Amino acid sequence: MGCGSSSSSGTEQSNKVKNQQDLKLNYDDFKDIDEHARQAPTSVEESIETLAKYLAKPAKNDIEVVRALYVWICENIRYDTNAYFGGNLSSLDTSGKGVLTSKSSVCAGYANLFESLCQALGISCKKISGYAKGYGHKPGDVITFNQKTNHAWNAVRLEGVWRFIETTWGAGHVDKNQEFIKEFNNYSFLTSPENFIFDHFPYFGNNIEESEQWQLLEKPISIEEYTKKIRPSEKARQYGVKFSSHPYEIILVNNSPCTIIVESSANPFQNCWFDLYDDKGSNCTEAAIMLCEVSKECKTTVRPPYKGKYTLCLHATIKDENTTLADYIISCGTAEPNWKPYPNYRGFYGSTPNVTERGFAISSINPCYTCKDGNFHLSLKTTSTLEVLVQLHDSENIDHKENLMVEQNDTSVNVRSRLLKKGYYKLIIFSKFEEEYTLAYTVLILNTGESDWKPFPKNTGHYGPEPDFMDRGFEKSDINSFYKCKDGKFHLLLKTTSTPELLVQLNDAEDIDHKDYLMVETNDSSINIRSRLLNKGYYKLTIFSKVDEAYTLAYTILILNTAESDVKSKFPITYKSTSKYKCQLFQPLVRELPPNSEICFEFTSPAFESILANKKSFSEKSGDKWKVTVTTGESGELSLSGKPNGESSYWSVYTFVINS
């Protein structure tokens, strides 16, 4: 917060100001001293001397003495907002004694009281006036020596090191309603010069040399540099956050984006987000993105959509604490002519800090991708089998779930999407973690070419085997979640360790059932699935197996057919007995048969001792192979059935239709 001008007074420095070493502070070490200061009885407030003597009594060194003074002032002196905002500063008694009596003041009074207490105890202290970026300061405000100084603070010498004491800001802050909010903080106690210079610039009239000395920096900065310098939040400075790419708070852009890099190597980011407003206060989230490849570096790119000034506010979570990092002014002279909006998203693109705990391999993670043809494929390596939910939105926040497909196996999650238009897309991956689906990974996609679009089948789950796939009697070595078929004739062979009972479905992208173009045959060691894909496009093959007397999902497959089948006929009709007796048909593989024609039927089954073909009995076979020729009739159906060894009944296994 700012204060009226006040002149310097108090102890003069006895030698050149130096600050070469760091004071290692652990605030927990001050627990007893802090409590002693907070419990000070009113009786010791009789004078500066009695208060100073009481506060210093249990201290073991000067640092603890100064800590007690700091805590007592911050906890007992309120900022006088009535005097500051009412223009009554001249009537205030800001002397140390006056402030002790009134228990209220502005910055000059805070600094005078601290200095008076130090003098009473023989501790070297300096009251400093200057320019602060406090209450009312906005990024871009110009500060010059032609202005009156607006704040006062102290410097104290401890163990040969000068450090700053800021009791005004340590006591609290003034809110937007011009009310003082009491809020003790440790940051303003013995703040390092490197951090203090972000918002405090000492000035002693025309004595530039002395003014520079009281920056306590090896290389003092000019008032112009101070004016331009970014003002990180106290928490950002406390956590060691660095703003290396753009140290000044105003960034000029013309017909190009700007990328601001923020680093926090000592205390990694747990989360990052931003706000962007134009000069009318309107939210412009679609004009910026934030990328976080690793938790120690965050990159925010701003692409202003039109000429003007924008305010960029950067935020982060560090050590489980949400804090604002800093504000920038983006001054745009000329916007990009081919500007395209980003997805409306304030968060960061990249993986969450616990992504490896969720089962993802961090090596495969990137926060952004460019797609040149509208066909986006992302393969994420995993260390376990994950349960995931995936969302795809464009820059207008339209949900593209029907253009999204997810495939999974033991070692990866594969995401395929159709990007119908040029522009930016946001891909969000949630994974089940501790029994709840929470954010794992966010991806930004720039699509520069339109897709040769074909719709995916409707599927709310993932493609690939279910977690209990092998427990159902399947071998996993053959498993893929996606197949490409180039001739419309799809054949899938699944090896098995037992003989599971199956139900199989085939649906196209319009959810039409193609059961007549599907044939399933089983034997002791495999399951053979044949299908005819009549049109180009995507198909979904769903396999259910019987577990605990119920058919439940075992495996889902996506098939891309790139050519129409040259065989349009349906497969012969099959039955449960077809699988039960392990039949496999070789010919004919079509349901429709010509009338009055000799047809050779060839299939295998280890279970039959005789068969009926068009009601004619046959018993001659070669091993498990049956090969018979019969003449079709004028119309109707023709069935193949078999009599199992030792039984008297025949069971239908294939039925054909005679074209009339």
Sequence and secondary structure as in RCSB ss.txt:
>XXXX:A:sequence
MGCGSSSSSGTEQSNKVKNQQDLKLNYDDFKDIDEHARQAPTSVEESIETLAKYLAKPAKNDIEVVRALYVWICE
NIRYDTNAYFGGNLSSLDTSGKGVLTSKSSVCAGYANLFESLCQALGISCKKISGYAKGYGHKPGDVITFNQKTN
HAWNAVRLEGVWRFIETTWGAGHVDKNQEFIKEFNNYSFLTSPENFIFDHFPYFGNNIEESEQWQLLEKPISIEE
YTKKIRPSEKARQYGVKFSSHPYEIILVNNSPCTIIVESSANPFQNCWFDLYDDKGSNCTEAAIMLCEVSKECKT
TVRPPYKGKYTLCLHATIKDENTTLADYIISCGTAEPNWKPYPNYRGFYGSTPNVTERGFAISSINPCYTCKDGN
FHLSLKTTSTLEVLVQLHDSENIDHKENLMVEQNDTSVNVRSRLLKKGYYKLIIFSKFEEEYTLAYTVLILNTGE
SDWKPFPKNTGHYGPEPDFMDRGFEKSDINSFYKCKDGKFHLLLKTTSTPELLVQLNDAEDIDHKDYLMVETNDS
SINIRSRLLNKGYYKLTIFSKVDEAYTLAYTILILNTAESDVKSKFPITYKSTSKYKCQLFQPLVRELPPNSEIC
FEFTSPAFESILANKKSFSEKSGDKWKVTVTTGESGELSLSGKPNGESSYWSVYTFVINS
>XXXX:A:secstr
         B   SS     S     GGGGHHHHHHHHT  GGGGGSHHHHHHHHHTT SSHHHHHHHHHHHHHH
H EE HHHHHHT GGG   SHHHHHHHSEE HHHHHHHHHHHHHHTT  EEEEEEEE  TT  TT    TTS   
EEEEEEEETTEEEEE HHHHHEEE TTS EEE   STTEEE HHHHTTTEEE  TT HHHHHHTT  SS   HHH
HHHB    HHHHHTT B  S  BSEEEEESS EEEEEE SSS  SEEEEEEEETT  B GGGEEEEEEETTEEEE
EE  SSSEEEEEEEEEEETTEEEEEEEEEEEEEE  TT     S  BEEEE TTTTTTTB GGG  SEEEESSSE
EEEEEEBSS   EEEEEEETT  B GGGEEEEE SSEEEEEEE  SSEEEEEEEEEEETTEEEEEEEEEEEE S 
         SS BEE TTTGGGTB STT  SEEEESSSEEEEEEEBSS   EEEEEEETT  B GGGEEEEE SS
EEEEEEE  SSEEEEEEEEEEETTEEEEEEEEEEEE S  S      EE HHHHHTT EEEE   SEE TT EEE
EEEE SSEEEEEETTEEE   BTTEEEEEEE  SSEEEEEEEEETT S  EEEEEEEE  
